Amino acid sequence: MVANIPDDLLKTIRSCSSLPSAPAVVLQILDLVQDPEISIPKLGRVIARDPALVAKILKVANSAWCGVRHEIATLDQAINLLGLNGIMSLALSFSLVQKLRNIKEKAFDYQAYWRRSVIAASATLAVGSSLKESSRDELFLAGLLQDIGMLVIGGAVPDYGRLIDSANNEHERIVELERQELGTDHAQIGSWFLAQWGLPNILVEAVHASHNMEASTIFLAKSAAIGSRIADIWINPDTDSATASASEAFTSYLGLSPEKLDPILVKTAEDIPEITQNLDIAIDDAASIARLLDQARQALADLHLRTIQEARFLSIQVQRDTLTSLYNRAYLNDALENLFLSSQTLSQPLTVIFLDIDRFKEINDTYGHQGGDAVLVSVSRAIQSATRSGDTVTRFGGDEFIVLLDNTEESLGGKIAERIRASIAKAPHSIGDGKVINVTVSVGWTTMTPDSNISSAQELLDIADASLYAAKASGRNKISQAS
């Protein structure tokens, strides 16, 4: 993994005296955790040099966050409970926040930065924990540190605050503007920076890929990237848009359905107060967090409903003929088969009407394909006007149409067939440019009754087709029933 940072910007960063530095106790802890022979007492002696950190570790160990039943009274007990990664995570998080939270820099809003970082850490933890793919400590750190490059840029580039302001609290827009104006983004700079500190490679790689997901397969990075989008739900004034973006990332990066995001949002909201308390970071009150959670959940539900509706609409469109908007042949095949089986099971009649336009080739030759298309549309409308609302009207192909009349006896089927023929013959059919022509159709039809010896839906259709050719043979503009 190599960070892509322009040489002149990297030189500026290296020469900047106000960059955040890893606290001494964190560097010592990082050195110790690389040693396979490390002992808890030895780690405890290093941590004990920072009384504030000791107090913080004991507070977290006894919090609901860890869920212990008995009081953790000693540092060694807390280290045993939290583990090496947990201690490193807490030490780095607490020490960094304490070191950087009081920096006064007009060009960069550090309070807003930490507010967002803590929410992103909570969300990253909720995402990863739901799938049990990474350790809690790695997830939390990846979420917390994925934007640390912003602190680096804020210290090295005086005009960075203007860039952030111009993004209107849209985090992805900040990344776009960074790439346009700096030739890189804060994920690239952040990964380089954390590598200088000597953080574990898995965290460095996760930060590097968190805003460049196209080429990443790292689950930790995917969790952090989704956590970042979830954080926007509490940061971006447009909660609905932020929720849609988080849902899209969740589905795209992990291949999971959007409804599985809902419990992750709930878990994030539940953890935010605990995490902010552990890190002594002021954030919104519980009512504000809950209000935005409700809004996000509603937006997620609305988005899910729209997705279902759009999928349903697309599935219907696939079954429609693009010219006439009638059902197409693929739909006909399924509908005829279903109606055939239903009619047999319920002992009900089923009528099939098969028609095509008389001398349609001459219409195309005389008026062109545009005129022919206009006639097909006009005939389709005439068929629909002559049939009942529950009848199935389809374009079989070319100038051929099929109508399925469910539970329709022979006498009524014949009347509807004649009504279709007469309706088309009487209607004026526009072909454009104010021109109107007369059009006729030949109609064949048949009715399957409980006594019919018809073995399949295809056989029923073939009988109606034969009736159509009989109508044409008798002079066109006629109806013919199968004998």
Buried (B, 14 or more C-beta within 10 A) or exposed (E): EEBBBEEEBBEEBEEEEEBBEBBEBBBBBBEBBEEEEBEBEEBBEBBEEBEEBBEBBBBBBBBEBEEBEEEBEEBBBBBBBBEBBBBBBBBBBBBBBBBBBEEEBEBBBBEEBBBBBBBBBBBBBBBBBBBEBBBBBBBBBBBBBBBBBBBBBBBBBEEBBEBBEEBEBBBBBBBEBBBEBBBBBBBBBBBBBBBEBEBBEBBBBBBBBBBBBEEBEBBBBBBBBBBBBBBBBBBBEBBBBBBBBBBBBBBEBBEBEBEBBBEBBBBBBBBBBBBBBBBEBEBBEEEEBEEBBEBBBEBBBEBBEEBEEEEEEEEEEEBBBEEBBBBBBEBBBEBBEEBBEEBBEEEBBBBBBBBBBBEBEEBBEEBEEEBBBBBBBBBBBBBBEBBEEEBBBBBBEEBBBBBBBBBBBBEBBBEBBBBBBBBBBEBEBBBEEEEEBEBBBBBBBBBBBEEBEBEEBEEBBBBBBBBBBBBBEEEBBBBBBBE
